[in-house]
Amino acid sequence: MEEVINMQRTTSIRELINWVEDIKEKNHSSAASLYIIKDNKVLLDHYSGYHSYSKDAPQVSPKSQFNIASARKSYLGLALSYALYDGLISSLDDPVTKYFKHCDVELFKGTTIRHLATNSHGLDRKPDGTIYREFKAGKRWAYHNVGDGMIAELVNSLYNKGFPELLNERVFKPMGFTETGWRTKPHENLVKVIREVNEPPLSALGKLSDGTEKNLFVSTREFAKWGQLHLNRGVFNNIQIVPSEVIDYATTIHSPSYSNNSFPENGLFWYVQGKPRKRSEIGERVPQGSYQILGVTGPTILVIPQLNLVVSKMYNKRNNYGEGNYLHYLKEFGNKVVDVFS
């Protein structure tokens, strides 16, 4: 019986790989990878394609580091959780005006740290960079980058250092990470970003390494280990790297109560599964308590504590799932993962 079950799972995992490859071809990503950790053991390590469509582009390998775009917010979320744990922020319900002394008091009135970290702040930017209010804080959900930008600025000021430096000291070095970082210089292991197939690829490098830019590159295996650290509540290789309270706070739902139950729910930037939500990126069959993070180029971590499972996948094409279908594809993937391992 056990052998039959293993054969069925092997077939299902092959179907999962085929799904990842189909999306790669359909949306013209030049690179793809899939990494699965089940019961703290690496179950799958899959790579395909090239770092770009350039003739001399390297093949994707375990060393390849992808720009993870907005998935970097899960790293910022952990830094924010540390600031709460260390007592530098007294509460998620502290008003933004307590920490940003020179902000427009009227514009930010009623906005809290909670709102910034759960996409419920109601703030957006005009093309000239001016911040304006779209809706009253806490009343709706909208995906705008004002919140993470302000949280990065806040954490950096509280620790008097860039939050990546904080994570490097407390997390990356203890875990032995060498394939995770905010990159400012070219390197052969960095996968380029495809905007359009017939255009030159983007390096996606930044000028700064303080976390305020979208230049975090991570290998697929370290991306999965980042998820595994959260799954195991801060334990890695039998060592408590991060206090369990820090992990728990980052991955607990902190969204305000919305009158519209289609809005997704967030931890500290993570999407967290409570009751399935129409506008959530998490599939309806994914168990409660699971959490996920996504970037515009396709990188995704899905953590399912109930199944003791972490799945990371990577692409390198902007709007990899298309403008209108990305929620459908993300939910479909999560549901397929659950079907394989349930």
Helices and strands as residue ranges (DSSP letters): H 2-26, E 31-38, E 41-49, E 65-67, G 69-72, H 73-85, G 96-98, H 105-108, H 113-117, E 123-125, E 131-133, H 146-159, H 163-167, I 168-172, H 173-175, E 180-182, E 216-219, H 220-231, E 235-236, E 239-240, H 244-250, E 271-272, E 291-294, E 300-304, G 305-307, E 309-315, H 326-341
